[in-house]
Amino acid sequence: MEKVKRFERQEEKVKERAKRAAAAARRWREYSRRGVDKAPTVKLPDPLSNSSKHN
């Protein structure tokens, strides 16, 4: 009987982990669809060098 309970607990853990993995995959697909993982299309201006600053 104890083995059955241990197996059921283990199965619950596996199901919970699968749920979390599926949720993470959905979030990643949503980010990818928005283009968050792509490089920015707008180039920022180069910062001024220290020698050109006025003190």
N, CA, C and O atoms as a Tripos MOL2 file, in Angstrom:
@<TRIPOS>MOLECULE
protein
  220   219    55     0     0
PROTEIN
NO_CHARGES

@<TRIPOS>ATOM
      1 N           0.8300   -1.2060    0.0000 N.3       1 MET1
      2 CA          0.0000    0.0000    0.0000 C.3       1 MET1
      3 C           0.8660    1.2590    0.0000 C.2       1 MET1
      4 O           0.5340    2.2460   -0.6570 O.2       1 MET1
      5 N           1.9700    1.2220    0.7330 N.am      2 GLU2
      6 CA          2.8450    2.3930    0.8180 C.3       2 GLU2
      7 C           3.4500    2.7200   -0.5480 C.2       2 GLU2
      8 O           3.6180    3.8910   -0.8880 O.2       2 GLU2
      9 N           3.7740    1.6970   -1.3260 N.am      3 LYS3
     10 CA          4.3490    1.9160   -2.6530 C.3       3 LYS3
     11 C           3.3510    2.6320   -3.5530 C.2       3 LYS3
     12 O           3.7360    3.4840   -4.3530 O.2       3 LYS3
     13 N           2.0940    2.2970   -3.4290 N.am      4 VAL4
     14 CA          1.0610    2.9300   -4.2540 C.3       4 VAL4
     15 C           0.9670    4.4110   -3.9190 C.2       4 VAL4
     16 O           0.8960    5.2470   -4.8200 O.2       4 VAL4
     17 N           0.9660    4.7420   -2.6340 N.am      5 LYS5
     18 CA          0.8810    6.1600   -2.2310 C.3       5 LYS5
     19 C           2.0990    6.9320   -2.7180 C.2       5 LYS5
     20 O           1.9800    8.0540   -3.2080 O.2       5 LYS5
     21 N           3.2840    6.3130   -2.5770 N.am      6 ARG6
     22 CA          4.5040    6.9690   -3.0280 C.3       6 ARG6
     23 C           4.4400    7.2130   -4.5350 C.2       6 ARG6
     24 O           4.8450    8.2710   -5.0180 O.2       6 ARG6
     25 N           3.9260    6.2240   -5.2740 N.am      7 PHE7
     26 CA          3.7990    6.3720   -6.7260 C.3       7 PHE7
     27 C           2.8340    7.4920   -7.0670 C.2       7 PHE7
     28 O           3.0900    8.2690   -7.9870 O.2       7 PHE7
     29 N           1.7180    7.5890   -6.3360 N.am      8 GLU8
     30 CA          0.7420    8.6440   -6.6010 C.3       8 GLU8
     31 C           1.3460   10.0280   -6.3470 C.2       8 GLU8
     32 O           1.1160   10.9580   -7.1200 O.2       8 GLU8
     33 N           2.1160   10.1620   -5.2670 N.am      9 ARG9
     34 CA          2.7620   11.4510   -4.9890 C.3       9 ARG9
     35 C           3.7450   11.8030   -6.1010 C.2       9 ARG9
     36 O           3.8150   12.9480   -6.5480 O.2       9 ARG9
     37 N           4.5030   10.7960   -6.5380 N.am     10 GLN10
     38 CA          5.4760   11.0280   -7.6040 C.3      10 GLN10
     39 C           4.7490   11.4530   -8.8820 C.2      10 GLN10
     40 O           5.1990   12.3560   -9.5870 O.2      10 GLN10
     41 N           3.6460   10.8090   -9.1660 N.am     11 GLU11
     42 CA          2.8670   11.1370  -10.3650 C.3      11 GLU11
     43 C           2.3340   12.5670  -10.2980 C.2      11 GLU11
     44 O           2.3080   13.2720  -11.3070 O.2      11 GLU11
     45 N           1.9080   12.9930   -9.1060 N.am     12 GLU12
     46 CA          1.4300   14.3700   -8.9390 C.3      12 GLU12
     47 C           2.5530   15.3650   -9.2230 C.2      12 GLU12
     48 O           2.3380   16.3930   -9.8660 O.2      12 GLU12
     49 N           3.7500   15.0470   -8.7380 N.am     13 LYS13
     50 CA          4.8970   15.9260   -8.9860 C.3      13 LYS13
     51 C           5.1980   16.0290  -10.4750 C.2      13 LYS13
     52 O           5.4860   17.1100  -10.9890 O.2      13 LYS13
     53 N           5.1270   14.8980  -11.1570 N.am     14 VAL14
     54 CA          5.3990   14.8840  -12.5980 C.3      14 VAL14
     55 C           4.3590   15.7170  -13.3400 C.2      14 VAL14
     56 O           4.6990   16.4890  -14.2370 O.2      14 VAL14
     57 N           3.0970   15.5600  -12.9650 N.am     15 LYS15
     58 CA          2.0330   16.3330  -13.6180 C.3      15 LYS15
     59 C           2.2110   17.8250  -13.3690 C.2      15 LYS15
     60 O           2.0120   18.6350  -14.2740 O.2      15 LYS15
     61 N           2.5870   18.1930  -12.1400 N.am     16 GLU16
     62 CA          2.7990   19.5980  -11.8100 C.3      16 GLU16
     63 C           3.9610   20.1660  -12.6190 C.2      16 GLU16
     64 O           3.8860   21.2870  -13.1210 O.2      16 GLU16
     65 N           5.0350   19.3870  -12.7440 N.am     17 ARG17
     66 CA          6.1910   19.8370  -13.5240 C.3      17 ARG17
     67 C           5.8200   19.9970  -14.9940 C.2      17 ARG17
     68 O           6.2670   20.9390  -15.6490 O.2      17 ARG17
     69 N           5.0140   19.0910  -15.5100 N.am     18 ALA18
     70 CA          4.5780   19.1890  -16.9010 C.3      18 ALA18
     71 C           3.7280   20.4340  -17.1200 C.2      18 ALA18
     72 O           3.8430   21.1020  -18.1480 O.2      18 ALA18
     73 N           2.8720   20.7420  -16.1470 N.am     19 LYS19
     74 CA          2.0460   21.9540  -16.2410 C.3      19 LYS19
     75 C           2.9220   23.1990  -16.2990 C.2      19 LYS19
     76 O           2.7010   24.0920  -17.1170 O.2      19 LYS19
     77 N           3.9330   23.2470  -15.4090 N.am     20 ARG20
     78 CA          4.8170   24.4080  -15.3830 C.3      20 ARG20
     79 C           5.6020   24.5370  -16.6790 C.2      20 ARG20
     80 O           5.7860   25.6410  -17.1890 O.2      20 ARG20
     81 N           6.0630   23.4140  -17.2090 N.am     21 ALA21
     82 CA          6.8200   23.4530  -18.4570 C.3      21 ALA21
     83 C           5.9420   23.9460  -19.6030 C.2      21 ALA21
     84 O           6.3940   24.7220  -20.4450 O.2      21 ALA21
     85 N           4.6950   23.4970  -19.6350 N.am     22 ALA22
     86 CA          3.7800   23.9360  -20.6870 C.3      22 ALA22
     87 C           3.5020   25.4280  -20.5690 C.2      22 ALA22
     88 O           3.4330   26.1280  -21.5790 O.2      22 ALA22
     89 N           3.3420   25.9180  -19.3450 N.am     23 ALA23
     90 CA          3.0920   27.3520  -19.1420 C.3      23 ALA23
     91 C           4.3060   28.1640  -19.5790 C.2      23 ALA23
     92 O           4.1580   29.2100  -20.2120 O.2      23 ALA23
     93 N           5.5040   27.6900  -19.2450 N.am     24 ALA24
     94 CA          6.7120   28.4040  -19.6580 C.3      24 ALA24
     95 C           6.8440   28.4240  -21.1730 C.2      24 ALA24
     96 O           7.2470   29.4350  -21.7490 O.2      24 ALA24
     97 N           6.5100   27.3220  -21.8180 N.am     25 ALA25
     98 CA          6.5730   27.2720  -23.2810 C.3      25 ALA25
     99 C           5.5820   28.2600  -23.8980 C.2      25 ALA25
    100 O           5.8970   28.9250  -24.8840 O.2      25 ALA25
    101 N           4.3940   28.3530  -23.3180 N.am     26 ARG26
    102 CA          3.4040   29.3170  -23.8280 C.3      26 ARG26
    103 C           3.9240   30.7430  -23.6880 C.2      26 ARG26
    104 O           3.8020   31.5560  -24.6040 O.2      26 ARG26
    105 N           4.5170   31.0390  -22.5030 N.am     27 ARG27
    106 CA          5.0530   32.3920  -22.3110 C.3      27 ARG27
    107 C           6.1560   32.6900  -23.3210 C.2      27 ARG27
    108 O           6.2120   33.7880  -23.8740 O.2      27 ARG27
    109 N           7.0280   31.7220  -23.5610 N.am     28 TRP28
    110 CA          8.1300   31.9470  -24.4970 C.3      28 TRP28
    111 C           7.5970   32.1750  -25.9130 C.2      28 TRP28
    112 O           8.0880   33.0410  -26.6370 O.2      28 TRP28
    113 N           6.5870   31.3910  -26.3000 N.am     29 ARG29
    114 CA          5.9930   31.5890  -27.6350 C.3      29 ARG29
    115 C           5.3870   32.9710  -27.7470 C.2      29 ARG29
    116 O           5.4870   33.6120  -28.7940 O.2      29 ARG29
    117 N           4.7610   33.4380  -26.6810 N.am     30 GLU30
    118 CA          4.1670   34.7810  -26.6970 C.3      30 GLU30
    119 C           5.2540   35.8410  -26.8540 C.2      30 GLU30
    120 O           5.1000   36.7700  -27.6470 O.2      30 GLU30
    121 N           6.3470   35.7130  -26.1110 N.am     31 TYR31
    122 CA          7.4560   36.6610  -26.2450 C.3      31 TYR31
    123 C           8.0320   36.6140  -27.6530 C.2      31 TYR31
    124 O           8.3090   37.6550  -28.2500 O.2      31 TYR31
    125 N           8.2110   35.4140  -28.1800 N.am     32 SER32
    126 CA          8.8020   35.2720  -29.5090 C.3      32 SER32
    127 C           7.8980   35.9010  -30.5720 C.2      32 SER32
    128 O           8.3760   36.5250  -31.5190 O.2      32 SER32
    129 N           6.5990   35.7290  -30.4010 N.am     33 ARG33
    130 CA          5.6610   36.2880  -31.3680 C.3      33 ARG33
    131 C           5.7530   37.8020  -31.3800 C.2      33 ARG33
    132 O           5.6260   38.4260  -32.4330 O.2      33 ARG33
    133 N           5.9770   38.4050  -30.1980 N.am     34 ARG34
    134 CA          6.0980   39.8650  -30.1140 C.3      34 ARG34
    135 C           7.4410   40.3510  -30.6370 C.2      34 ARG34
    136 O           7.6020   41.5370  -30.9240 O.2      34 ARG34
    137 N           8.3990   39.4530  -30.7630 N.am     35 GLY35
    138 CA          9.7030   39.8480  -31.2560 C.3      35 GLY35
    139 C          10.6260   40.3570  -30.1790 C.2      35 GLY35
    140 O          11.5700   41.0900  -30.4740 O.2      35 GLY35
    141 N          10.3810   39.9880  -28.9340 N.am     36 VAL36
    142 CA         11.2080   40.4590  -27.8290 C.3      36 VAL36
    143 C          12.6300   39.9260  -27.9590 C.2      36 VAL36
    144 O          13.5850   40.5930  -27.5610 O.2      36 VAL36
    145 N          12.7720   38.7210  -28.5190 N.am     37 ASP37
    146 CA         14.0940   38.1020  -28.5870 C.3      37 ASP37
    147 C          14.9050   38.5610  -29.8030 C.2      37 ASP37
    148 O          16.0370   38.1170  -29.9930 O.2      37 ASP37
    149 N          14.3370   39.4420  -30.6230 N.am     38 LYS38
    150 CA         15.0550   39.9380  -31.8070 C.3      38 LYS38
    151 C          15.9100   41.1500  -31.4420 C.2      38 LYS38
    152 O          15.6620   41.8180  -30.4390 O.2      38 LYS38
    153 N          16.9020   41.4210  -32.2580 N.am     39 ALA39
    154 CA         17.7570   42.5890  -32.0330 C.3      39 ALA39
    155 C          16.9490   43.8640  -32.2810 C.2      39 ALA39
    156 O          16.0280   43.8530  -33.0980 O.2      39 ALA39
    157 N          17.2710   44.9480  -31.6030 N.am     40 PRO40
    158 CA         16.5260   46.1990  -31.8210 C.3      40 PRO40
    159 C          16.7600   46.7300  -33.2430 C.2      40 PRO40
    160 O          17.8500   46.5940  -33.7980 O.2      40 PRO40
    161 N          15.7340   47.3260  -33.8090 N.am     41 THR41
    162 CA         15.8300   47.8350  -35.1780 C.3      41 THR41
    163 C          16.3380   49.2760  -35.2020 C.2      41 THR41
    164 O          16.8480   49.7380  -36.2230 O.2      41 THR41
    165 N          16.2020   49.9790  -34.0930 N.am     42 VAL42
    166 CA         16.6510   51.3690  -34.0210 C.3      42 VAL42
    167 C          18.0450   51.4070  -33.4190 C.2      42 VAL42
    168 O          18.2650   50.8440  -32.3470 O.2      42 VAL42
    169 N          18.9780   52.0510  -34.0780 N.am     43 LYS43
    170 CA         20.3420   52.1340  -33.5580 C.3      43 LYS43
    171 C          20.4670   53.4120  -32.7430 C.2      43 LYS43
    172 O          20.1260   54.5000  -33.2070 O.2      43 LYS43
    173 N          20.9590   53.2620  -31.5310 N.am     44 LEU44
    174 CA         21.1530   54.4240  -30.6690 C.3      44 LEU44
    175 C          22.3990   55.1820  -31.1010 C.2      44 LEU44
    176 O          23.3390   54.5790  -31.6180 O.2      44 LEU44
    177 N          22.4200   56.4990  -30.8960 N.am     45 PRO45
    178 CA         23.6220   57.2650  -31.2640 C.3      45 PRO45
    179 C          24.8110   56.8550  -30.3960 C.2      45 PRO45
    180 O          24.6400   56.4760  -29.2370 O.2      45 PRO45
    181 N          26.0020   56.9320  -30.9580 N.am     46 ASP46
    182 CA         27.2110   56.5780  -30.2130 C.3      46 ASP46
    183 C          27.4140   57.5780  -29.0780 C.2      46 ASP46
    184 O          27.1840   58.7740  -29.2510 O.2      46 ASP46
    185 N          27.8420   57.0910  -27.9270 N.am     47 PRO47
    186 CA         28.0880   58.0180  -26.8040 C.3      47 PRO47
    187 C          29.2870   58.9230  -27.1200 C.2      47 PRO47
    188 O          30.2030   58.5300  -27.8430 O.2      47 PRO47
    189 N          29.2620   60.1220  -26.5720 N.am     48 LEU48
    190 CA         30.3660   61.0680  -26.7830 C.3      48 LEU48
    191 C          31.5950   60.5770  -26.0360 C.2      48 LEU48
    192 O          31.4820   60.0710  -24.9200 O.2      48 LEU48
    193 N          32.7400   60.7190  -26.6260 N.am     49 SER49
    194 CA         33.9630   60.2840  -25.9560 C.3      49 SER49
    195 C          34.3170   61.2670  -24.8370 C.2      49 SER49
    196 O          33.8230   62.3950  -24.8250 O.2      49 SER49
    197 N          35.1580   60.8530  -23.9110 N.am     50 ASN50
    198 CA         35.5340   61.6950  -22.7660 C.3      50 ASN50
    199 C          36.2850   62.9520  -23.1980 C.2      50 ASN50
    200 O          36.1670   63.9880  -22.5430 O.2      50 ASN50
    201 N          37.0520   62.8850  -24.2850 N.am     51 SER51
    202 CA         37.8480   64.0330  -24.7070 C.3      51 SER51
    203 C          36.9850   65.1800  -25.2420 C.2      51 SER51
    204 O          37.4250   66.3300  -25.2430 O.2      51 SER51
    205 N          35.7790   64.8860  -25.6910 N.am     52 SER52
    206 CA         34.9440   65.9470  -26.2530 C.3      52 SER52
    207 C          34.0380   66.6050  -25.2110 C.2      52 SER52
    208 O          33.3440   67.5730  -25.5210 O.2      52 SER52
    209 N          34.0380   66.0890  -23.9760 N.am     53 LYS53
    210 CA         33.2000   66.6840  -22.9230 C.3      53 LYS53
    211 C          33.8170   67.9740  -22.4120 C.2      53 LYS53
    212 O          35.0390   68.1040  -22.3450 O.2      53 LYS53
    213 N          32.9710   68.9220  -22.0550 N.am     54 HIS54
    214 CA         33.4410   70.1920  -21.5020 C.3      54 HIS54
    215 C          33.3610   70.1330  -19.9910 C.2      54 HIS54
    216 O          32.3130   69.7940  -19.4410 O.2      54 HIS54
    217 N          34.4370   70.4520  -19.3180 N.am     55 ASN55
    218 CA         34.4470   70.4260  -17.8480 C.3      55 ASN55
    219 C          34.3140   71.8010  -17.2800 C.2      55 ASN55
    220 O          34.3040   71.9670  -16.0600 O.2      55 ASN55
@<TRIPOS>BOND
     1     1     2 1
     2     2     3 1
     3     3     4 2
     4     3     5 am
     5     5     6 1
     6     6     7 1
     7     7     8 2
     8     7     9 am
     9     9    10 1
    10    10    11 1
    11    11    12 2
    12    11    13 am
    13    13    14 1
    14    14    15 1
    15    15    16 2
    16    15    17 am
    17    17    18 1
    18    18    19 1
    19    19    20 2
    20    19    21 am
    21    21    22 1
    22    22    23 1
    23    23    24 2
    24    23    25 am
    25    25    26 1
    26    26    27 1
    27    27    28 2
    28    27    29 am
    29    29    30 1
    30    30    31 1
    31    31    32 2
    32    31    33 am
    33    33    34 1
    34    34    35 1
    35    35    36 2
    36    35    37 am
    37    37    38 1
    38    38    39 1
    39    39    40 2
    40    39    41 am
    41    41    42 1
    42    42    43 1
    43    43    44 2
    44    43    45 am
    45    45    46 1
    46    46    47 1
    47    47    48 2
    48    47    49 am
    49    49    50 1
    50    50    51 1
    51    51    52 2
    52    51    53 am
    53    53    54 1
    54    54    55 1
    55    55    56 2
    56    55    57 am
    57    57    58 1
    58    58    59 1
    59    59    60 2
    60    59    61 am
    61    61    62 1
    62    62    63 1
    63    63    64 2
    64    63    65 am
    65    65    66 1
    66    66    67 1
    67    67    68 2
    68    67    69 am
    69    69    70 1
    70    70    71 1
    71    71    72 2
    72    71    73 am
    73    73    74 1
    74    74    75 1
    75    75    76 2
    76    75    77 am
    77    77    78 1
    78    78    79 1
    79    79    80 2
    80    79    81 am
    81    81    82 1
    82    82    83 1
    83    83    84 2
    84    83    85 am
    85    85    86 1
    86    86    87 1
    87    87    88 2
    88    87    89 am
    89    89    90 1
    90    90    91 1
    91    91    92 2
    92    91    93 am
    93    93    94 1
    94    94    95 1
    95    95    96 2
    96    95    97 am
    97    97    98 1
    98    98    99 1
    99    99   100 2
   100    99   101 am
   101   101   102 1
   102   102   103 1
   103   103   104 2
   104   103   105 am
   105   105   106 1
   106   106   107 1
   107   107   108 2
   108   107   109 am
   109   109   110 1
   110   110   111 1
   111   111   112 2
   112   111   113 am
   113   113   114 1
   114   114   115 1
   115   115   116 2
   116   115   117 am
   117   117   118 1
   118   118   119 1
   119   119   120 2
   120   119   121 am
   121   121   122 1
   122   122   123 1
   123   123   124 2
   124   123   125 am
   125   125   126 1
   126   126   127 1
   127   127   128 2
   128   127   129 am
   129   129   130 1
   130   130   131 1
   131   131   132 2
   132   131   133 am
   133   133   134 1
   134   134   135 1
   135   135   136 2
   136   135   137 am
   137   137   138 1
   138   138   139 1
   139   139   140 2
   140   139   141 am
   141   141   142 1
   142   142   143 1
   143   143   144 2
   144   143   145 am
   145   145   146 1
   146   146   147 1
   147   147   148 2
   148   147   149 am
   149   149   150 1
   150   150   151 1
   151   151   152 2
   152   151   153 am
   153   153   154 1
   154   154   155 1
   155   155   156 2
   156   155   157 am
   157   157   158 1
   158   158   159 1
   159   159   160 2
   160   159   161 am
   161   161   162 1
   162   162   163 1
   163   163   164 2
   164   163   165 am
   165   165   166 1
   166   166   167 1
   167   167   168 2
   168   167   169 am
   169   169   170 1
   170   170   171 1
   171   171   172 2
   172   171   173 am
   173   173   174 1
   174   174   175 1
   175   175   176 2
   176   175   177 am
   177   177   178 1
   178   178   179 1
   179   179   180 2
   180   179   181 am
   181   181   182 1
   182   182   183 1
   183   183   184 2
   184   183   185 am
   185   185   186 1
   186   186   187 1
   187   187   188 2
   188   187   189 am
   189   189   190 1
   190   190   191 1
   191   191   192 2
   192   191   193 am
   193   193   194 1
   194   194   195 1
   195   195   196 2
   196   195   197 am
   197   197   198 1
   198   198   199 1
   199   199   200 2
   200   199   201 am
   201   201   202 1
   202   202   203 1
   203   203   204 2
   204   203   205 am
   205   205   206 1
   206   206   207 1
   207   207   208 2
   208   207   209 am
   209   209   210 1
   210   210   211 1
   211   211   212 2
   212   211   213 am
   213   213   214 1
   214   214   215 1
   215   215   216 2
   216   215   217 am
   217   217   218 1
   218   218   219 1
   219   219   220 2
@<TRIPOS>SUBSTRUCTURE
     1 MET1         2 RESIDUE 1 A MET
     2 GLU2         6 RESIDUE 1 A GLU
     3 LYS3        10 RESIDUE 1 A LYS
     4 VAL4        14 RESIDUE 1 A VAL
     5 LYS5        18 RESIDUE 1 A LYS
     6 ARG6        22 RESIDUE 1 A ARG
     7 PHE7        26 RESIDUE 1 A PHE
     8 GLU8        30 RESIDUE 1 A GLU
     9 ARG9        34 RESIDUE 1 A ARG
    10 GLN10       38 RESIDUE 1 A GLN
    11 GLU11       42 RESIDUE 1 A GLU
    12 GLU12       46 RESIDUE 1 A GLU
    13 LYS13       50 RESIDUE 1 A LYS
    14 VAL14       54 RESIDUE 1 A VAL
    15 LYS15       58 RESIDUE 1 A LYS
    16 GLU16       62 RESIDUE 1 A GLU
    17 ARG17       66 RESIDUE 1 A ARG
    18 ALA18       70 RESIDUE 1 A ALA
    19 LYS19       74 RESIDUE 1 A LYS
    20 ARG20       78 RESIDUE 1 A ARG
    21 ALA21       82 RESIDUE 1 A ALA
    22 ALA22       86 RESIDUE 1 A ALA
    23 ALA23       90 RESIDUE 1 A ALA
    24 ALA24       94 RESIDUE 1 A ALA
    25 ALA25       98 RESIDUE 1 A ALA
    26 ARG26      102 RESIDUE 1 A ARG
    27 ARG27      106 RESIDUE 1 A ARG
    28 TRP28      110 RESIDUE 1 A TRP
    29 ARG29      114 RESIDUE 1 A ARG
    30 GLU30      118 RESIDUE 1 A GLU
    31 TYR31      122 RESIDUE 1 A TYR
    32 SER32      126 RESIDUE 1 A SER
    33 ARG33      130 RESIDUE 1 A ARG
    34 ARG34      134 RESIDUE 1 A ARG
    35 GLY35      138 RESIDUE 1 A GLY
    36 VAL36      142 RESIDUE 1 A VAL
    37 ASP37      146 RESIDUE 1 A ASP
    38 LYS38      150 RESIDUE 1 A LYS
    39 ALA39      154 RESIDUE 1 A ALA
    40 PRO40      158 RESIDUE 1 A PRO
    41 THR41      162 RESIDUE 1 A THR
    42 VAL42      166 RESIDUE 1 A VAL
    43 LYS43      170 RESIDUE 1 A LYS
    44 LEU44      174 RESIDUE 1 A LEU
    45 PRO45      178 RESIDUE 1 A PRO
    46 ASP46      182 RESIDUE 1 A ASP
    47 PRO47      186 RESIDUE 1 A PRO
    48 LEU48      190 RESIDUE 1 A LEU
    49 SER49      194 RESIDUE 1 A SER
    50 ASN50      198 RESIDUE 1 A ASN
    51 SER51      202 RESIDUE 1 A SER
    52 SER52      206 RESIDUE 1 A SER
    53 LYS53      210 RESIDUE 1 A LYS
    54 HIS54      214 RESIDUE 1 A HIS
    55 ASN55      218 RESIDUE 1 A ASN
